[in-house]
Amino acid sequence: MEVQMVELVEYIAKSLVDNPDSIKLESKENDEQIDISLYVLQSDMGKVIGRQGKIAKAIRGVLKAVSLKENKRVNLEIEELE
């Protein structure tokens, strides 16, 4: 399940940014929750978050819909790549 979620986030993020090769993802899974960290360049941050966070909310909504089947919570953090 974790691999599918990470691949989904990666596909969406790479479709949005100017530098798709610079994206990095980390994930941790325990019994109840999957934590996914998405790292993007500062110049691409606005493209992933969107105006007033609308794109980030949409990505989280898709993850929530997919995770309902498995009864797991998914937490997505979007952070700036250093």
N, CA, C and O atoms as a CHARMM CRD file, in Angstrom:
* protein
*
  328
    1    1 MET  N      0.82000  -1.20000   0.00000 PROA 1      0.00000
    2    1 MET  CA     0.00000   0.00000   0.00000 PROA 1      0.00000
    3    1 MET  C      0.86300   1.26400   0.00000 PROA 1      0.00000
    4    1 MET  O      0.58200   2.22800  -0.71200 PROA 1      0.00000
    5    2 GLU  N      1.90700   1.23300   0.80700 PROA 2      0.00000
    6    2 GLU  CA     2.79000   2.39600   0.92000 PROA 2      0.00000
    7    2 GLU  C      3.43300   2.72800  -0.42200 PROA 2      0.00000
    8    2 GLU  O      3.53500   3.89700  -0.79300 PROA 2      0.00000
    9    3 VAL  N      3.86400   1.70900  -1.14400 PROA 3      0.00000
   10    3 VAL  CA     4.52700   1.91800  -2.43200 PROA 3      0.00000
   11    3 VAL  C      3.57200   2.57200  -3.42100 PROA 3      0.00000
   12    3 VAL  O      3.96500   3.47800  -4.15600 PROA 3      0.00000
   13    4 GLN  N      2.33000   2.12400  -3.44500 PROA 4      0.00000
   14    4 GLN  CA     1.34000   2.71100  -4.34600 PROA 4      0.00000
   15    4 GLN  C      1.11600   4.18300  -4.03600 PROA 4      0.00000
   16    4 GLN  O      1.02400   5.00300  -4.95000 PROA 4      0.00000
   17    5 MET  N      1.02900   4.52100  -2.77100 PROA 5      0.00000
   18    5 MET  CA     0.81300   5.91500  -2.36500 PROA 5      0.00000
   19    5 MET  C      1.98700   6.79700  -2.77800 PROA 5      0.00000
   20    5 MET  O      1.79300   7.90300  -3.28100 PROA 5      0.00000
   21    6 VAL  N      3.19600   6.30600  -2.56500 PROA 6      0.00000
   22    6 VAL  CA     4.38700   7.07900  -2.90900 PROA 6      0.00000
   23    6 VAL  C      4.46300   7.27300  -4.41900 PROA 6      0.00000
   24    6 VAL  O      4.78200   8.36500  -4.89000 PROA 6      0.00000
   25    7 GLU  N      4.17500   6.22700  -5.17200 PROA 7      0.00000
   26    7 GLU  CA     4.19900   6.34600  -6.62900 PROA 7      0.00000
   27    7 GLU  C      3.13000   7.32200  -7.12500 PROA 7      0.00000
   28    7 GLU  O      3.36300   8.06600  -8.07700 PROA 7      0.00000
   29    8 LEU  N      1.97600   7.32200  -6.49100 PROA 8      0.00000
   30    8 LEU  CA     0.90600   8.25100  -6.85900 PROA 8      0.00000
   31    8 LEU  C      1.32700   9.69700  -6.60700 PROA 8      0.00000
   32    8 LEU  O      1.14000  10.55600  -7.46800 PROA 8      0.00000
   33    9 VAL  N      1.89200   9.96700  -5.43700 PROA 9      0.00000
   34    9 VAL  CA     2.36300  11.31600  -5.11500 PROA 9      0.00000
   35    9 VAL  C      3.47300  11.73400  -6.07000 PROA 9      0.00000
   36    9 VAL  O      3.49900  12.87300  -6.53700 PROA 9      0.00000
   37   10 GLU  N      4.38200  10.82000  -6.36000 PROA 10     0.00000
   38   10 GLU  CA     5.48300  11.11900  -7.27300 PROA 10     0.00000
   39   10 GLU  C      4.96000  11.47000  -8.66600 PROA 10     0.00000
   40   10 GLU  O      5.42400  12.43300  -9.27600 PROA 10     0.00000
   41   11 TYR  N      4.01300  10.70600  -9.16400 PROA 11     0.00000
   42   11 TYR  CA     3.45100  10.95800 -10.49400 PROA 11     0.00000
   43   11 TYR  C      2.76800  12.33100 -10.55400 PROA 11     0.00000
   44   11 TYR  O      2.97200  13.09400 -11.49900 PROA 11     0.00000
   45   12 ILE  N      1.96300  12.63300  -9.54500 PROA 12     0.00000
   46   12 ILE  CA     1.26000  13.91600  -9.52400 PROA 12     0.00000
   47   12 ILE  C      2.25700  15.06900  -9.43900 PROA 12     0.00000
   48   12 ILE  O      2.15300  16.04300 -10.18500 PROA 12     0.00000
   49   13 ALA  N      3.22700  14.95400  -8.52300 PROA 13     0.00000
   50   13 ALA  CA     4.19300  16.03400  -8.32300 PROA 13     0.00000
   51   13 ALA  C      5.04500  16.26000  -9.56600 PROA 13     0.00000
   52   13 ALA  O      5.28700  17.40500  -9.94900 PROA 13     0.00000
   53   14 LYS  N      5.50200  15.18200 -10.19800 PROA 14     0.00000
   54   14 LYS  CA     6.33300  15.33800 -11.39700 PROA 14     0.00000
   55   14 LYS  C      5.55600  15.96200 -12.54800 PROA 14     0.00000
   56   14 LYS  O      6.14500  16.60900 -13.41400 PROA 14     0.00000
   57   15 SER  N      4.24500  15.77400 -12.56700 PROA 15     0.00000
   58   15 SER  CA     3.40900  16.37900 -13.60100 PROA 15     0.00000
   59   15 SER  C      3.24800  17.88300 -13.39000 PROA 15     0.00000
   60   15 SER  O      2.94500  18.61500 -14.33300 PROA 15     0.00000
   61   16 LEU  N      3.44600  18.34100 -12.16700 PROA 16     0.00000
   62   16 LEU  CA     3.19700  19.74100 -11.83600 PROA 16     0.00000
   63   16 LEU  C      4.42600  20.63700 -11.92200 PROA 16     0.00000
   64   16 LEU  O      4.30400  21.81000 -12.27400 PROA 16     0.00000
   65   17 VAL  N      5.59000  20.11600 -11.61300 PROA 17     0.00000
   66   17 VAL  CA     6.78100  20.95900 -11.44400 PROA 17     0.00000
   67   17 VAL  C      7.57000  21.12900 -12.74100 PROA 17     0.00000
   68   17 VAL  O      7.38400  20.39100 -13.70900 PROA 17     0.00000
   69   18 ASP  N      8.46700  22.13900 -12.72600 PROA 18     0.00000
   70   18 ASP  CA     9.35500  22.38800 -13.86300 PROA 18     0.00000
   71   18 ASP  C     10.57100  21.46800 -13.85400 PROA 18     0.00000
   72   18 ASP  O     11.12600  21.15600 -14.90800 PROA 18     0.00000
   73   19 ASN  N     10.98500  21.03300 -12.65900 PROA 19     0.00000
   74   19 ASN  CA    12.17600  20.19000 -12.51000 PROA 19     0.00000
   75   19 ASN  C     11.79500  18.83700 -11.90900 PROA 19     0.00000
   76   19 ASN  O     12.04800  18.60000 -10.72800 PROA 19     0.00000
   77   20 PRO  N     11.19500  17.95300 -12.69400 PROA 20     0.00000
   78   20 PRO  CA    10.72300  16.68600 -12.12400 PROA 20     0.00000
   79   20 PRO  C     11.83100  15.78300 -11.59300 PROA 20     0.00000
   80   20 PRO  O     11.57900  14.95000 -10.72200 PROA 20     0.00000
   81   21 ASP  N     13.04500  15.93100 -12.09700 PROA 21     0.00000
   82   21 ASP  CA    14.14200  15.07900 -11.62700 PROA 21     0.00000
   83   21 ASP  C     14.62300  15.46300 -10.23700 PROA 21     0.00000
   84   21 ASP  O     15.32300  14.68300  -9.59100 PROA 21     0.00000
   85   22 SER  N     14.26200  16.65100  -9.76500 PROA 22     0.00000
   86   22 SER  CA    14.74000  17.11500  -8.46800 PROA 22     0.00000
   87   22 SER  C     13.83700  16.69000  -7.31000 PROA 22     0.00000
   88   22 SER  O     14.17200  16.93800  -6.15200 PROA 22     0.00000
   89   23 ILE  N     12.72600  16.07000  -7.59100 PROA 23     0.00000
   90   23 ILE  CA    11.78200  15.65900  -6.54500 PROA 23     0.00000
   91   23 ILE  C     12.35600  14.48800  -5.75600 PROA 23     0.00000
   92   23 ILE  O     12.94000  13.56100  -6.31800 PROA 23     0.00000
   93   24 LYS  N     12.17200  14.55400  -4.42900 PROA 24     0.00000
   94   24 LYS  CA    12.57800  13.45300  -3.56300 PROA 24     0.00000
   95   24 LYS  C     11.39700  13.08900  -2.66500 PROA 24     0.00000
   96   24 LYS  O     10.64800  13.95800  -2.22000 PROA 24     0.00000
   97   25 LEU  N     11.24700  11.81000  -2.41200 PROA 25     0.00000
   98   25 LEU  CA    10.15800  11.32400  -1.56300 PROA 25     0.00000
   99   25 LEU  C     10.71100  10.40000  -0.49000 PROA 25     0.00000
  100   25 LEU  O     11.61700   9.60500  -0.74100 PROA 25     0.00000
  101   26 GLU  N     10.15400  10.51600   0.70300 PROA 26     0.00000
  102   26 GLU  CA    10.47000   9.59800   1.79200 PROA 26     0.00000
  103   26 GLU  C      9.14900   9.13800   2.38200 PROA 26     0.00000
  104   26 GLU  O      8.18000   9.89700   2.40300 PROA 26     0.00000
  105   27 SER  N      9.10300   7.91700   2.85500 PROA 27     0.00000
  106   27 SER  CA     7.86900   7.42700   3.46200 PROA 27     0.00000
  107   27 SER  C      8.16500   6.49100   4.61800 PROA 27     0.00000
  108   27 SER  O      9.18300   5.80000   4.64300 PROA 27     0.00000
  109   28 LYS  N      7.24400   6.48800   5.57600 PROA 28     0.00000
  110   28 LYS  CA     7.30800   5.58200   6.72000 PROA 28     0.00000
  111   28 LYS  C      5.90900   5.03900   6.92600 PROA 28     0.00000
  112   28 LYS  O      4.92500   5.77200   6.83200 PROA 28     0.00000
  113   29 GLU  N      5.83100   3.75200   7.20900 PROA 29     0.00000
  114   29 GLU  CA     4.53300   3.13200   7.43200 PROA 29     0.00000
  115   29 GLU  C      4.53900   2.41100   8.76100 PROA 29     0.00000
  116   29 GLU  O      5.47900   1.68300   9.08200 PROA 29     0.00000
  117   30 ASN  N      3.47400   2.61700   9.54300 PROA 30     0.00000
  118   30 ASN  CA     3.26400   1.79900  10.72900 PROA 30     0.00000
  119   30 ASN  C      1.87400   1.18200  10.63300 PROA 30     0.00000
  120   30 ASN  O      1.25700   1.23100   9.56900 PROA 30     0.00000
  121   31 ASP  N      1.37700   0.61400  11.69900 PROA 31     0.00000
  122   31 ASP  CA     0.10400  -0.10800  11.65000 PROA 31     0.00000
  123   31 ASP  C     -1.07400   0.75800  11.23200 PROA 31     0.00000
  124   31 ASP  O     -1.97300   0.27900  10.54100 PROA 31     0.00000
  125   32 GLU  N     -1.08600   2.03200  11.64000 PROA 32     0.00000
  126   32 GLU  CA    -2.25400   2.87200  11.42900 PROA 32     0.00000
  127   32 GLU  C     -2.06700   3.97300  10.39500 PROA 32     0.00000
  128   32 GLU  O     -3.05200   4.50200   9.88000 PROA 32     0.00000
  129   33 GLN  N     -0.84500   4.32300  10.08500 PROA 33     0.00000
  130   33 GLN  CA    -0.61600   5.52800   9.29900 PROA 33     0.00000
  131   33 GLN  C      0.57300   5.38500   8.35500 PROA 33     0.00000
  132   33 GLN  O      1.53100   4.66200   8.63000 PROA 33     0.00000
  133   34 ILE  N      0.47900   6.10000   7.23200 PROA 34     0.00000
  134   34 ILE  CA     1.58400   6.21600   6.28500 PROA 34     0.00000
  135   34 ILE  C      1.98200   7.68900   6.24400 PROA 34     0.00000
  136   34 ILE  O      1.15100   8.55000   5.95300 PROA 34     0.00000
  137   35 ASP  N      3.23400   7.97600   6.53200 PROA 35     0.00000
  138   35 ASP  CA     3.75500   9.34300   6.46800 PROA 35     0.00000
  139   35 ASP  C      4.58900   9.47600   5.20500 PROA 35     0.00000
  140   35 ASP  O      5.54300   8.72700   4.99700 PROA 35     0.00000
  141   36 ILE  N      4.22000  10.43500   4.36300 PROA 36     0.00000
  142   36 ILE  CA     4.94400  10.67900   3.11600 PROA 36     0.00000
  143   36 ILE  C      5.48100  12.10500   3.15300 PROA 36     0.00000
  144   36 ILE  O      4.73300  13.04800   3.41100 PROA 36     0.00000
  145   37 SER  N      6.77300  12.26100   2.89600 PROA 37     0.00000
  146   37 SER  CA     7.39400  13.57400   2.79500 PROA 37     0.00000
  147   37 SER  C      7.79400  13.80700   1.34700 PROA 37     0.00000
  148   37 SER  O      8.53000  13.01500   0.75900 PROA 37     0.00000
  149   38 LEU  N      7.30100  14.90000   0.78100 PROA 38     0.00000
  150   38 LEU  CA     7.61000  15.28100  -0.59100 PROA 38     0.00000
  151   38 LEU  C      8.51900  16.49300  -0.54600 PROA 38     0.00000
  152   38 LEU  O      8.16200  17.52200   0.02800 PROA 38     0.00000
  153   39 TYR  N      9.69500  16.37500  -1.15000 PROA 39     0.00000
  154   39 TYR  CA    10.66300  17.46800  -1.17100 PROA 39     0.00000
  155   39 TYR  C     10.75300  18.01500  -2.59500 PROA 39     0.00000
  156   39 TYR  O     11.02500  17.27300  -3.53900 PROA 39     0.00000
  157   40 VAL  N     10.52000  19.32300  -2.74000 PROA 40     0.00000
  158   40 VAL  CA    10.61200  19.97900  -4.04500 PROA 40     0.00000
  159   40 VAL  C     11.47300  21.23100  -3.91500 PROA 40     0.00000
  160   40 VAL  O     11.67800  21.74900  -2.81700 PROA 40     0.00000
  161   41 LEU  N     11.97500  21.71000  -5.05700 PROA 41     0.00000
  162   41 LEU  CA    12.76400  22.94000  -5.05600 PROA 41     0.00000
  163   41 LEU  C     11.89000  24.12400  -4.67600 PROA 41     0.00000
  164   41 LEU  O     10.67300  24.09900  -4.85700 PROA 41     0.00000
  165   42 GLN  N     12.52600  25.15500  -4.14900 PROA 42     0.00000
  166   42 GLN  CA    11.78400  26.35700  -3.76000 PROA 42     0.00000
  167   42 GLN  C     11.02600  26.94500  -4.94900 PROA 42     0.00000
  168   42 GLN  O      9.90400  27.42700  -4.79900 PROA 42     0.00000
  169   43 SER  N     11.63700  26.90300  -6.12000 PROA 43     0.00000
  170   43 SER  CA    11.00300  27.46900  -7.31500 PROA 43     0.00000
  171   43 SER  C      9.75800  26.67500  -7.74000 PROA 43     0.00000
  172   43 SER  O      8.89700  27.21400  -8.43500 PROA 43     0.00000
  173   44 ASP  N      9.65600  25.42600  -7.34200 PROA 44     0.00000
  174   44 ASP  CA     8.50700  24.58600  -7.68800 PROA 44     0.00000
  175   44 ASP  C      7.47900  24.49200  -6.56100 PROA 44     0.00000
  176   44 ASP  O      6.41300  23.90700  -6.74800 PROA 44     0.00000
  177   45 MET  N      7.78300  25.05300  -5.41300 PROA 45     0.00000
  178   45 MET  CA     6.90400  24.92100  -4.24800 PROA 45     0.00000
  179   45 MET  C      5.49100  25.44300  -4.53600 PROA 45     0.00000
  180   45 MET  O      4.50400  24.80500  -4.17100 PROA 45     0.00000
  181   46 GLY  N      5.40200  26.57900  -5.17800 PROA 46     0.00000
  182   46 GLY  CA     4.09200  27.16200  -5.47100 PROA 46     0.00000
  183   46 GLY  C      3.26400  26.32000  -6.42000 PROA 46     0.00000
  184   46 GLY  O      2.03500  26.31300  -6.34100 PROA 46     0.00000
  185   47 LYS  N      3.92400  25.61700  -7.30800 PROA 47     0.00000
  186   47 LYS  CA     3.20700  24.76600  -8.26500 PROA 47     0.00000
  187   47 LYS  C      2.59700  23.54700  -7.58500 PROA 47     0.00000
  188   47 LYS  O      1.54300  23.06400  -7.99900 PROA 47     0.00000
  189   48 VAL  N      3.25300  23.05300  -6.55100 PROA 48     0.00000
  190   48 VAL  CA     2.76000  21.87800  -5.84100 PROA 48     0.00000
  191   48 VAL  C      1.70200  22.26100  -4.80800 PROA 48     0.00000
  192   48 VAL  O      0.74700  21.51700  -4.58800 PROA 48     0.00000
  193   49 ILE  N      1.87200  23.41600  -4.17900 PROA 49     0.00000
  194   49 ILE  CA     0.92300  23.83200  -3.14900 PROA 49     0.00000
  195   49 ILE  C     -0.29400  24.51100  -3.76900 PROA 49     0.00000
  196   49 ILE  O     -1.42200  24.27000  -3.34000 PROA 49     0.00000
  197   50 GLY  N     -0.07900  25.34400  -4.75700 PROA 50     0.00000
  198   50 GLY  CA    -1.19400  26.01800  -5.41600 PROA 50     0.00000
  199   50 GLY  C     -1.67500  27.23200  -4.63500 PROA 50     0.00000
  200   50 GLY  O     -1.21900  27.49500  -3.52300 PROA 50     0.00000
  201   51 ARG  N     -2.60000  27.96200  -5.23400 PROA 51     0.00000
  202   51 ARG  CA    -3.13600  29.15200  -4.57300 PROA 51     0.00000
  203   51 ARG  C     -3.98200  28.73500  -3.38900 PROA 51     0.00000
  204   51 ARG  O     -4.90300  27.92600  -3.50700 PROA 51     0.00000
  205   52 GLN  N     -3.64700  29.30700  -2.24700 PROA 52     0.00000
  206   52 GLN  CA    -4.32800  29.01800  -0.99000 PROA 52     0.00000
  207   52 GLN  C     -4.31600  27.52600  -0.66300 PROA 52     0.00000
  208   52 GLN  O     -5.19900  27.03400   0.03900 PROA 52     0.00000
  209   53 GLY  N     -3.31900  26.81100  -1.16900 PROA 53     0.00000
  210   53 GLY  CA    -3.15700  25.40000  -0.85200 PROA 53     0.00000
  211   53 GLY  C     -4.12400  24.46300  -1.54400 PROA 53     0.00000
  212   53 GLY  O     -4.29200  23.32000  -1.11900 PROA 53     0.00000
  213   54 LYS  N     -4.75900  24.93000  -2.60100 PROA 54     0.00000
  214   54 LYS  CA    -5.78800  24.11400  -3.24900 PROA 54     0.00000
  215   54 LYS  C     -5.23000  22.83700  -3.88100 PROA 54     0.00000
  216   54 LYS  O     -5.85900  21.78300  -3.79300 PROA 54     0.00000
  217   55 ILE  N     -4.06900  22.91900  -4.51100 PROA 55     0.00000
  218   55 ILE  CA    -3.49800  21.72000  -5.14300 PROA 55     0.00000
  219   55 ILE  C     -3.05400  20.72600  -4.06500 PROA 55     0.00000
  220   55 ILE  O     -3.27700  19.52300  -4.19900 PROA 55     0.00000
  221   56 ALA  N     -2.42900  21.22700  -3.00000 PROA 56     0.00000
  222   56 ALA  CA    -2.00800  20.34400  -1.91200 PROA 56     0.00000
  223   56 ALA  C     -3.21800  19.65900  -1.27700 PROA 56     0.00000
  224   56 ALA  O     -3.16200  18.47200  -0.95700 PROA 56     0.00000
  225   57 LYS  N     -4.29900  20.39500  -1.09500 PROA 57     0.00000
  226   57 LYS  CA    -5.52200  19.80400  -0.53500 PROA 57     0.00000
  227   57 LYS  C     -6.08700  18.74200  -1.47300 PROA 57     0.00000
  228   57 LYS  O     -6.57200  17.70600  -1.01700 PROA 57     0.00000
  229   58 ALA  N     -6.02800  18.98900  -2.77000 PROA 58     0.00000
  230   58 ALA  CA    -6.53500  18.02000  -3.73800 PROA 58     0.00000
  231   58 ALA  C     -5.70300  16.73800  -3.71400 PROA 58     0.00000
  232   58 ALA  O     -6.25200  15.63800  -3.77600 PROA 58     0.00000
  233   59 ILE  N     -4.38000  16.88000  -3.62400 PROA 59     0.00000
  234   59 ILE  CA    -3.51100  15.69300  -3.55400 PROA 59     0.00000
  235   59 ILE  C     -3.82600  14.90100  -2.29100 PROA 59     0.00000
  236   59 ILE  O     -3.92900  13.67500  -2.33000 PROA 59     0.00000
  237   60 ARG  N     -3.97800  15.60400  -1.17300 PROA 60     0.00000
  238   60 ARG  CA    -4.31100  14.92100   0.08300 PROA 60     0.00000
  239   60 ARG  C     -5.67300  14.24500   0.00000 PROA 60     0.00000
  240   60 ARG  O     -5.87100  13.16800   0.56300 PROA 60     0.00000
  241   61 GLY  N     -6.61400  14.87600  -0.70300 PROA 61     0.00000
  242   61 GLY  CA    -7.93600  14.27800  -0.88300 PROA 61     0.00000
  243   61 GLY  C     -7.88200  12.98400  -1.67200 PROA 61     0.00000
  244   61 GLY  O     -8.57000  12.01900  -1.34100 PROA 61     0.00000
  245   62 VAL  N     -7.06800  12.96200  -2.71100 PROA 62     0.00000
  246   62 VAL  CA    -6.89800  11.74000  -3.50400 PROA 62     0.00000
  247   62 VAL  C     -6.26500  10.64700  -2.64500 PROA 62     0.00000
  248   62 VAL  O     -6.69200   9.49300  -2.69000 PROA 62     0.00000
  249   63 LEU  N     -5.25500  11.00600  -1.86900 PROA 63     0.00000
  250   63 LEU  CA    -4.60700  10.02600  -0.99400 PROA 63     0.00000
  251   63 LEU  C     -5.58900   9.47700   0.03600 PROA 63     0.00000
  252   63 LEU  O     -5.57800   8.28400   0.34000 PROA 63     0.00000
  253   64 LYS  N     -6.42800  10.34300   0.56600 PROA 64     0.00000
  254   64 LYS  CA    -7.41600   9.90300   1.55800 PROA 64     0.00000
  255   64 LYS  C     -8.40100   8.92700   0.92800 PROA 64     0.00000
  256   64 LYS  O     -8.74900   7.91700   1.53900 PROA 64     0.00000
  257   65 ALA  N     -8.85200   9.21900  -0.28400 PROA 65     0.00000
  258   65 ALA  CA    -9.79600   8.33800  -0.96300 PROA 65     0.00000
  259   65 ALA  C     -9.17400   6.96400  -1.22100 PROA 65     0.00000
  260   65 ALA  O     -9.83700   5.94100  -1.04800 PROA 65     0.00000
  261   66 VAL  N     -7.91900   6.93700  -1.62800 PROA 66     0.00000
  262   66 VAL  CA    -7.24900   5.66800  -1.89000 PROA 66     0.00000
  263   66 VAL  C     -7.00900   4.90700  -0.58600 PROA 66     0.00000
  264   66 VAL  O     -7.09400   3.67900  -0.55800 PROA 66     0.00000
  265   67 SER  N     -6.71400   5.62400   0.48000 PROA 67     0.00000
  266   67 SER  CA    -6.37100   4.97000   1.75100 PROA 67     0.00000
  267   67 SER  C     -7.58900   4.42700   2.49400 PROA 67     0.00000
  268   67 SER  O     -7.42800   3.61000   3.40100 PROA 67     0.00000
  269   68 LEU  N     -8.78000   4.84600   2.14500 PROA 68     0.00000
  270   68 LEU  CA    -9.97100   4.36300   2.83700 PROA 68     0.00000
  271   68 LEU  C    -10.15300   2.85700   2.68500 PROA 68     0.00000
  272   68 LEU  O    -10.67100   2.19600   3.58500 PROA 68     0.00000
  273   69 LYS  N     -9.73100   2.32100   1.55600 PROA 69     0.00000
  274   69 LYS  CA    -9.83100   0.87900   1.34300 PROA 69     0.00000
  275   69 LYS  C     -9.02500   0.09500   2.37200 PROA 69     0.00000
  276   69 LYS  O     -9.43600  -0.98000   2.80600 PROA 69     0.00000
  277   70 GLU  N     -7.89200   0.63400   2.75200 PROA 70     0.00000
  278   70 GLU  CA    -6.96600  -0.07200   3.64500 PROA 70     0.00000
  279   70 GLU  C     -7.13200   0.31400   5.11000 PROA 70     0.00000
  280   70 GLU  O     -6.43100  -0.21200   5.97400 PROA 70     0.00000
  281   71 ASN  N     -8.05200   1.22500   5.39100 PROA 71     0.00000
  282   71 ASN  CA    -8.25700   1.71500   6.76500 PROA 71     0.00000
  283   71 ASN  C     -6.96400   2.24700   7.38000 PROA 71     0.00000
  284   71 ASN  O     -6.65200   1.97000   8.53800 PROA 71     0.00000
  285   72 LYS  N     -6.22300   3.01000   6.59000 PROA 72     0.00000
  286   72 LYS  CA    -4.99900   3.65000   7.07000 PROA 72     0.00000
  287   72 LYS  C     -5.09200   5.14600   6.81500 PROA 72     0.00000
  288   72 LYS  O     -5.69100   5.59100   5.83600 PROA 72     0.00000
  289   73 ARG  N     -4.50300   5.89300   7.69200 PROA 73     0.00000
  290   73 ARG  CA    -4.42600   7.33900   7.49000 PROA 73     0.00000
  291   73 ARG  C     -3.15400   7.64200   6.71000 PROA 73     0.00000
  292   73 ARG  O     -2.13700   6.96400   6.85900 PROA 73     0.00000
  293   74 VAL  N     -3.23100   8.67500   5.87400 PROA 74     0.00000
  294   74 VAL  CA    -2.05900   9.09800   5.10500 PROA 74     0.00000
  295   74 VAL  C     -1.77700  10.55600   5.44100 PROA 74     0.00000
  296   74 VAL  O     -2.66900  11.40300   5.39400 PROA 74     0.00000
  297   75 ASN  N     -0.54200  10.82800   5.77400 PROA 75     0.00000
  298   75 ASN  CA    -0.12000  12.18200   6.09700 PROA 75     0.00000
  299   75 ASN  C      0.92100  12.60800   5.06300 PROA 75     0.00000
  300   75 ASN  O      1.96900  11.97700   4.92800 PROA 75     0.00000
  301   76 LEU  N      0.61700  13.69700   4.32600 PROA 76     0.00000
  302   76 LEU  CA     1.53900  14.20600   3.30100 PROA 76     0.00000
  303   76 LEU  C      2.12400  15.53100   3.75900 PROA 76     0.00000
  304   76 LEU  O      1.39400  16.48100   4.04100 PROA 76     0.00000
  305   77 GLU  N      3.43200  15.58500   3.83000 PROA 77     0.00000
  306   77 GLU  CA     4.15200  16.81600   4.14700 PROA 77     0.00000
  307   77 GLU  C      4.90200  17.26200   2.89500 PROA 77     0.00000
  308   77 GLU  O      5.61300  16.47700   2.26700 PROA 77     0.00000
  309   78 ILE  N      4.73000  18.53800   2.54500 PROA 78     0.00000
  310   78 ILE  CA     5.44100  19.09200   1.39300 PROA 78     0.00000
  311   78 ILE  C      6.49700  20.04600   1.93600 PROA 78     0.00000
  312   78 ILE  O      6.18500  21.01800   2.62400 PROA 78     0.00000
  313   79 GLU  N      7.75100  19.74900   1.61400 PROA 79     0.00000
  314   79 GLU  CA     8.84800  20.53200   2.17600 PROA 79     0.00000
  315   79 GLU  C      9.79900  20.98500   1.07200 PROA 79     0.00000
  316   79 GLU  O      9.86000  20.41300  -0.01700 PROA 79     0.00000
  317   80 GLU  N     10.53400  22.03600   1.40900 PROA 80     0.00000
  318   80 GLU  CA    11.48800  22.59800   0.45200 PROA 80     0.00000
  319   80 GLU  C     12.76000  21.78900   0.43800 PROA 80     0.00000
  320   80 GLU  O     13.29500  21.44100   1.49000 PROA 80     0.00000
  321   81 LEU  N     13.24500  21.48800  -0.74600 PROA 81     0.00000
  322   81 LEU  CA    14.47400  20.72000  -0.91300 PROA 81     0.00000
  323   81 LEU  C     15.66700  21.62200  -0.65200 PROA 81     0.00000
  324   81 LEU  O     15.72700  22.74800  -1.14800 PROA 81     0.00000
  325   82 GLU  N     16.60600  21.12700   0.12100 PROA 82     0.00000
  326   82 GLU  CA    17.78700  21.94800   0.43400 PROA 82     0.00000
  327   82 GLU  C     18.99600  21.45000  -0.30700 PROA 82     0.00000
  328   82 GLU  O     20.08000  22.01600  -0.16900 PROA 82     0.00000
